[in-house]
């Protein structure tokens, strides 16, 4: 019922938009995604209890984008199911330029929470594994610090950064600069968040990010040895710095020759169960 109402309202407020929605389950919130149909064409979709995935193509640039709109549960078992099915869906299909967004219901660092329990969230490890495997970047807010609050005053006040955007590093190669903003509170205990992907003619050198997956590649160690064995003249301190700089440049070039996890899938993964392509009846 909620998804039908969302679709009806969105069409009246934004006539040029198309939308998909997923109804709430129990006390959990529903999920809805809208897009400008004059700019993007929907090419595939999948829905799950905890998320809604839309794959779209930009009609001008022909680039594809895959957006996971997530409402992660609080229950640990259900939260694990949420992250497992996101990974399975991404592995099962060919997705490029991935964005994982909205209420991920986890903090990645102790500084992202104020008040309440300091117990480490086990979902942090699941998210970090996905960040590494899919070359995702956690976009830090340029405005605001906490996206959720229990709205209490005094010692019982708790605030945390639970809503966020993970975007794939491929957006940098498209010349897009990413910015995240935490907006003002509404009636919800969550603040709205906004992601901007701005065209930038020159982002400068793409930051070097070492991937732990590289060490599994057969030529990784040989690439390091060949680079490090090249002679450098100068003081010991200069030699050390220059070899590190040279190794970084070599690794960046070598990494571009590796298969992209967004286009090469694990064929041994079984079909993803319980993914409903059609919208469920209420």
PALOKE-48907 format. One record per residue (C-alpha): residue number from 1; x, y, z. Coordinates in steps of 0.02 Angstrom, whole numbers, plus 50000, padded with zeros to 5 digits. Each point is the difference from the previous one (the first is absolute). Example, Ala and Ser with C-alpha at 12.3 -4.5 7.8 and 13.67 -1.06 7.14 Angstrom:
2
doro/x/y/z
1/50615/49775/50390
2/50069/50172/49967
***
This chain:
282
doro/x/y/z
1/50000/50000/50000
2/50138/50123/50045
3/50089/49978/49834
4/49841/50036/49900
5/49970/50159/50100
6/50181/50053/49977
7/49991/49973/49812
8/49837/50097/49986
9/50063/50149/50101
10/50169/50006/49912
11/49916/50006/49829
12/49891/50147/50053
13/50144/50098/50078
14/50130/49960/49867
15/49909/49964/49835
16/50162/49966/49905
17/50060/49872/50126
18/49990/49812/50007
19/50006/49907/50164
20/50014/49831/50083
21/49956/49961/50181
22/50005/49862/50128
23/49871/49993/50140
24/50046/50007/50184
25/50013/49839/50098
26/49942/50012/50181
27/50080/50151/50082
28/50130/50018/49863
29/49987/50141/49875
30/49952/49983/49818
31/50121/50036/49857
32/49969/50111/49850
33/50110/50058/49856
34/49956/50134/49872
35/50093/50054/49844
36/49980/50119/49855
37/49937/49896/49853
38/50066/50131/49878
39/50176/49969/50064
40/50005/49815/50047
41/49925/49840/49931
42/49970/49852/50114
43/50084/49842/49933
44/49976/49877/50143
45/49940/49992/50179
46/49994/49886/50152
47/49919/50015/50169
48/50027/49919/50167
49/49926/50020/50173
50/50143/50117/50046
51/50047/50088/49838
52/49948/50057/49828
53/50125/49992/49855
54/49977/50095/49837
55/50120/49993/49854
56/49982/50149/49883
57/50083/50075/49847
58/50033/50185/49976
59/49916/50047/49837
60/50132/50130/49959
61/50164/49916/50046
62/49939/49817/49985
63/50089/49963/50165
64/49913/49877/50115
65/49971/50020/50186
66/49937/49877/50131
67/49919/50069/50157
68/49963/49896/50155
69/49874/50092/50110
70/50022/49914/50168
71/49902/49993/50162
72/50109/49890/50110
73/49914/49921/50152
74/50060/50010/50180
75/49989/49813/50033
76/50172/49922/49974
77/49937/49847/49908
78/49894/50104/49882
79/50141/50125/49978
80/50118/49859/49948
81/49868/49941/49876
82/49989/50177/49931
83/50187/50015/49965
84/50013/49821/49934
85/49860/50026/49873
86/50073/50166/49942
87/50166/49913/49965
88/49913/49853/49917
89/49899/50114/49887
90/50154/50098/49949
91/50096/49839/49965
92/49855/49924/49904
93/49977/50143/49877
94/50111/50115/49900
95/49999/50165/50095
96/50106/50153/49967
97/50010/50167/50091
98/49919/49933/50157
99/49924/50110/50136
100/49942/49924/50165
101/49899/50129/50093
102/49887/50055/50141
103/49968/49918/50171
104/50142/49875/50014
105/49977/49999/50189
106/50183/49984/50045
107/50148/50106/50053
108/50173/49970/49927
109/50097/50091/50136
110/49976/50038/50184
111/50002/50187/49959
112/49839/49977/49902
113/49898/49974/50158
114/49970/50107/50153
115/49920/49927/50155
116/49927/49827/50027
117/50092/49834/49990
118/50177/49992/49929
119/49987/49817/49948
120/50073/49971/49826
121/49867/49965/49871
122/50036/49832/49913
123/49924/50072/49840
124/50154/50111/49988
125/50104/49851/49942
126/49870/49948/49871
127/49995/50177/49931
128/50190/50015/49998
129/50015/49836/49903
130/49879/50067/49870
131/50093/50166/49991
132/50163/49911/49961
133/49928/49871/49879
134/49899/50124/49898
135/50120/50149/50009
136/49869/50102/50092
137/50036/50167/50082
138/49912/50058/50158
139/49954/50181/49962
140/50026/50110/50152
141/49875/50141/50028
142/50060/50175/49957
143/49860/50072/50107
144/49939/49923/50163
145/50068/49855/50102
146/49858/49890/50063
147/49853/49944/49894
148/49895/49922/50139
149/49952/50050/50176
150/49881/49932/50131
151/49949/50182/50026
152/50023/49990/50188
153/50078/50137/50105
154/50129/49973/50135
155/50097/49841/50047
156/49883/49890/49898
157/50039/50089/49837
158/50072/49887/49863
159/50053/50053/49825
160/50084/49899/49864
161/50049/49998/49817
162/49885/49861/49939
163/49952/50066/49827
164/50134/50007/49867
165/50054/49976/49820
166/50122/49870/49937
167/50050/50038/49820
168/50113/49902/49884
169/50171/50070/49958
170/49953/49995/49815
171/49909/50166/50023
172/50171/50083/50017
173/50048/49932/49829
174/49843/50082/49930
175/50063/50168/50061
176/49866/50017/50134
177/50032/50082/50168
178/49892/49932/50143
179/49930/50102/50144
180/49884/49944/50139
181/49892/50116/50104
182/49899/49966/50158
183/49845/50108/49992
184/49887/50067/50138
185/49888/49889/50105
186/49823/49962/49943
187/49869/49907/50102
188/50108/49843/49991
189/50141/49960/50121
190/50110/49985/49845
191/50062/50153/49908
192/49988/50002/49810
193/50165/49975/49911
194/50049/50064/49828
195/50131/49939/49877
196/50068/50114/49864
197/50100/49931/49854
198/50074/50153/49916
199/50087/50001/49833
200/50178/50059/50025
201/50119/50021/49853
202/50156/49966/50104
203/49990/49906/50165
204/50188/49983/50002
205/50087/49833/50029
206/49884/49863/50062
207/50049/49959/50181
208/50101/49842/50021
209/49902/49866/50093
210/50082/49833/50036
211/49883/49852/49981
212/50030/49845/50107
213/49932/49898/49854
214/50155/50040/49899
215/50109/49884/50104
216/49899/49852/49934
217/50048/50041/49821
218/50140/49889/49930
219/50105/50144/49935
220/49985/50114/50151
221/50161/49953/50091
222/50099/49991/49838
223/49941/50174/49953
224/50058/50067/50169
225/50169/49911/49988
226/50034/50061/49823
227/49961/50179/50048
228/50096/49998/50165
229/50156/49924/49920
230/50022/50147/49881
231/50151/50105/50056
232/49978/50174/50074
233/50143/50119/50037
234/50004/50116/50149
235/49996/49999/50189
236/49920/49852/50091
237/49851/50108/50048
238/49975/50059/49820
239/50018/49822/49932
240/49866/49938/50120
241/49877/50138/49953
242/50032/49985/49814
243/49975/49811/50001
244/49835/50022/50091
245/49942/50130/49873
246/50055/49891/49855
247/49912/49847/50072
248/49840/50099/50019
249/50005/50055/49818
250/50035/49823/49940
251/49860/49926/50105
252/49875/50128/49935
253/50043/49954/49820
254/49999/49814/50039
255/49832/50009/50090
256/49917/50070/49843
257/50040/49835/49911
258/49904/49897/50128
259/49820/49943/49972
260/49873/50122/50070
261/49891/49919/50135
262/49854/50095/49926
263/50014/49908/49834
264/50073/49830/50043
265/49886/49893/50106
266/50032/49843/50102
267/49919/49864/49897
268/49996/49880/50147
269/49876/50106/50097
270/49829/49913/50004
271/49844/50094/49944
272/49944/50129/50126
273/49843/49937/50090
274/49847/50099/50043
275/50035/50150/49887
276/49835/50062/49935
277/50010/50094/49836
278/49814/50034/49998
279/49926/50109/50137
280/49922/49904/50141
281/49816/50018/50035
282/49962/50076/50172
***
